[in-house]
Amino acid sequence: MNLDYRLARADDSDALIAAGKSIFDNPVDPSMLQEFLNDKRHHLFISAEGDKIVGFASGFHYVHPDKLPQLFINEVSVEESFRNQGIGAELVKRLCEYAAEHFQCGEAWIGTEVSNAAARKCYVKAGGEEDKEPFVLIEFTLNDGNDQP
């Protein structure tokens, strides 16, 4: 297996749309994809086998008045037939390296469910450390979800 790992570009749009629900939660909306790819703070690392995208790690970096920039890793996904081969961990590592090198991010973080053993294994393999203090997630519903692409 010879995978190419790289930052997604505009010319990857058709392949990202074609990957659809094999790696994304929902079908890819072309206009949202273009907005994402054109936003300098959003980053999408992909793994591809030829023209087929088999995995991604997405995130965005943000700034704060009293800290170095930080990278929030939003989502990591690998097509089912390619899982358990270290692809997700490699994508996370490359995303973090990119954020540190290009945006001087001092820290990256992601949250997942305690029960998501596969994700936790991936993040530790990528160099992450589980926080010892419990994490509490607070969600705010901002619309009824009918406006989703």
KAFENUR-V788634 format. One record per residue. N is the residue number from 0. RES is the residue in one letter. PHI is phi as a letter, one per 20 degrees, with the letter a starting at -180 (999 if undefined). D_LAST is the distance of its C-alpha to the last C-alpha in Angstrom with 2 decimals. Layout:
# KAFENUR-V788634
n->N res->RES phi->PHI d_last->D_LAST
n->N res->RES phi->PHI d_last->D_LAST
This chain:
# KAFENUR-V788634
n->0 res->M phi->999 d_last->33.93
n->1 res->N phi->d d_last->33.33
n->2 res->L phi->e d_last->30.01
n->3 res->D phi->d d_last->28.96
n->4 res->Y phi->d d_last->27.46
n->5 res->R phi->a d_last->26.01
n->6 res->L phi->f d_last->23.61
n->7 res->A phi->f d_last->20.60
n->8 res->R phi->c d_last->21.07
n->9 res->A phi->g d_last->19.34
n->10 res->D phi->f d_last->21.24
n->11 res->D phi->e d_last->19.58
n->12 res->S phi->g d_last->16.19
n->13 res->D phi->f d_last->17.03
n->14 res->A phi->f d_last->18.35
n->15 res->L phi->f d_last->15.42
n->16 res->I phi->f d_last->13.11
n->17 res->A phi->f d_last->16.02
n->18 res->A phi->f d_last->16.37
n->19 res->G phi->l d_last->13.02
n->20 res->K phi->f d_last->13.73
n->21 res->S phi->f d_last->17.33
n->22 res->I phi->c d_last->16.67
n->23 res->F phi->e d_last->13.10
n->24 res->D phi->f d_last->11.96
n->25 res->N phi->c d_last->8.90
n->26 res->P phi->g d_last->8.55
n->27 res->V phi->f d_last->8.32
n->28 res->D phi->e d_last->6.16
n->29 res->P phi->g d_last->9.43
n->30 res->S phi->f d_last->9.07
n->31 res->M phi->f d_last->7.96
n->32 res->L phi->f d_last->10.70
n->33 res->Q phi->f d_last->13.11
n->34 res->E phi->f d_last->12.77
n->35 res->F phi->f d_last->13.49
n->36 res->L phi->f d_last->16.33
n->37 res->N phi->e d_last->17.79
n->38 res->D phi->e d_last->18.06
n->39 res->K phi->f d_last->21.61
n->40 res->R phi->e d_last->21.16
n->41 res->H phi->e d_last->18.43
n->42 res->H phi->c d_last->19.89
n->43 res->L phi->c d_last->18.93
n->44 res->F phi->e d_last->21.99
n->45 res->I phi->c d_last->21.82
n->46 res->S phi->d d_last->24.44
n->47 res->A phi->c d_last->24.94
n->48 res->E phi->d d_last->27.53
n->49 res->G phi->m d_last->28.17
n->50 res->D phi->e d_last->24.98
n->51 res->K phi->e d_last->23.15
n->52 res->I phi->e d_last->21.19
n->53 res->V phi->d d_last->22.23
n->54 res->G phi->a d_last->21.20
n->55 res->F phi->b d_last->19.81
n->56 res->A phi->c d_last->20.43
n->57 res->S phi->d d_last->18.24
n->58 res->G phi->a d_last->19.45
n->59 res->F phi->b d_last->20.26
n->60 res->H phi->d d_last->23.66
n->61 res->Y phi->b d_last->24.70
n->62 res->V phi->d d_last->28.01
n->63 res->H phi->b d_last->30.20
n->64 res->P phi->g d_last->33.53
n->65 res->D phi->c d_last->35.72
n->66 res->K phi->b d_last->34.23
n->67 res->L phi->f d_last->33.46
n->68 res->P phi->g d_last->29.81
n->69 res->Q phi->c d_last->27.97
n->70 res->L phi->d d_last->25.27
n->71 res->F phi->e d_last->22.70
n->72 res->I phi->e d_last->21.65
n->73 res->N phi->e d_last->18.16
n->74 res->E phi->b d_last->17.86
n->75 res->V phi->c d_last->20.11
n->76 res->S phi->b d_last->19.63
n->77 res->V phi->c d_last->21.97
n->78 res->E phi->g d_last->21.86
n->79 res->E phi->g d_last->24.08
n->80 res->S phi->f d_last->26.95
n->81 res->F phi->d d_last->27.26
n->82 res->R phi->f d_last->27.41
n->83 res->N phi->m d_last->30.63
n->84 res->Q phi->c d_last->31.75
n->85 res->G phi->n d_last->31.06
n->86 res->I phi->f d_last->28.03
n->87 res->G phi->g d_last->25.86
n->88 res->A phi->f d_last->28.83
n->89 res->E phi->f d_last->29.43
n->90 res->L phi->f d_last->25.88
n->91 res->V phi->f d_last->26.25
n->92 res->K phi->g d_last->29.70
n->93 res->R phi->f d_last->28.66
n->94 res->L phi->f d_last->25.78
n->95 res->C phi->f d_last->28.35
n->96 res->E phi->f d_last->31.01
n->97 res->Y phi->f d_last->28.82
n->98 res->A phi->f d_last->27.98
n->99 res->A phi->f d_last->31.68
n->100 res->E phi->f d_last->32.96
n->101 res->H phi->e d_last->30.71
n->102 res->F phi->c d_last->29.86
n->103 res->Q phi->l d_last->32.83
n->104 res->C phi->f d_last->30.77
n->105 res->G phi->e d_last->33.35
n->106 res->E phi->b d_last->31.26
n->107 res->A phi->c d_last->28.09
n->108 res->W phi->b d_last->26.74
n->109 res->I phi->b d_last->24.33
n->110 res->G phi->d d_last->24.36
n->111 res->T phi->b d_last->24.23
n->112 res->E phi->f d_last->25.63
n->113 res->V phi->g d_last->29.40
n->114 res->S phi->f d_last->29.03
n->115 res->N phi->e d_last->26.89
n->116 res->A phi->f d_last->30.00
n->117 res->A phi->f d_last->28.40
n->118 res->A phi->f d_last->26.26
n->119 res->R phi->f d_last->29.31
n->120 res->K phi->f d_last->31.50
n->121 res->C phi->g d_last->29.17
n->122 res->Y phi->f d_last->29.09
n->123 res->V phi->f d_last->32.85
n->124 res->K phi->f d_last->33.50
n->125 res->A phi->f d_last->31.59
n->126 res->G phi->o d_last->34.05
n->127 res->G phi->f d_last->32.42
n->128 res->E phi->c d_last->34.51
n->129 res->E phi->f d_last->33.57
n->130 res->D phi->f d_last->34.26
n->131 res->K phi->f d_last->37.14
n->132 res->E phi->e d_last->35.95
n->133 res->P phi->g d_last->33.51
n->134 res->F phi->d d_last->30.02
n->135 res->V phi->d d_last->28.52
n->136 res->L phi->e d_last->24.80
n->137 res->I phi->d d_last->23.95
n->138 res->E phi->d d_last->20.45
n->139 res->F phi->c d_last->19.34
n->140 res->T phi->e d_last->16.73
n->141 res->L phi->d d_last->15.33
n->142 res->N phi->b d_last->13.15
n->143 res->D phi->e d_last->12.92
n->144 res->G phi->n d_last->9.50
n->145 res->N phi->f d_last->8.63
n->146 res->D phi->e d_last->6.41
n->147 res->Q phi->f d_last->3.78
n->148 res->P phi->f d_last->0.00
